[in-house]
């Protein structure tokens, strides 16, 4: 699904532009994913595991914008990609295609400005236009700011999966599973 571009005023007064990705954004999205992987352990992959090509990312962008089960929102500050929110279907199978996963990543240079909140707000606003009913996400233990953001938006804790992530140093993080029920709206 493609959204209408919109702006959001950040805590520091700058304007954040929220919009759907275009194929030309593919390289910036890959750089963003690698940078965020370097900056925090609260994402699901290490930098060396992000091996997608620009062509593959551009094809995914086309899928996101054509799908009624997926949504991708990019946040730009002064023409620089600062954050990404992705709602992605769990499966194309009839029993579970009403369910999706949500992920948000924001580069460290842009933390605490309200970009995560802007991305989440835009995604949830548009989610009612998708053919989905439930958005699910996982938040690693220790990422309390993200967990609180999701709770504030209406996500409910449904459980804790212990030892969900094994870090490079051999330690583990549990993962809180959270769910949001989408209110259906016309598109």
Phi, psi and omega in degrees: 000142179252137180254159172287134178300148178212164178244158182219132177276126182273168182300332181267007177093345178290160179258133177254129176262125178252130180202166174287153178286154172245156179308329179292348179275356187305310182297319179296324179293321178293315178301318179300310181301319180291319179297312181298322178298327176286332190269339184209151175270001184271018172245165191275355182224151170273159183309314184291351178267355180266090188246017181290142178274164177300320180295318178295319179295319178298322177294321177296320178301316178299320178296315180302313187285337180270347188271148172263006180243358184224156179207136175231131179235131177253146176245124180244137172240121180048047178068009177254133178291120183251332183199160180222139170235132181230127169251120187227134180300145177285324186198155174272358181286143186303324183292335185231006183286354174281351183255144177224164172253148177238138174220141177231138172223138179228134178294145185305324180298343183246010178295152174068020177256350182100011181292317177301316179296319179296314179298314181296316179301313180297316182296316181291326177298319181278339185301327179294345177271347178277165177268058179228161180236335187221132176249130181239151176208166177232137179235125179293146173307140180097342179265063186291330178297316179294316180301318179293321177303313181293320177299316179301329181277352178109005175287144179250139173289132176240355176164171177236122176265109182289151176052041183285330180231131175255117184278166183301330180277002179092352177280168183237153171236137170281170183226121174281131177262130183230150185224144177229130177267123185281133173272119183290135176225159176287157181246000000 
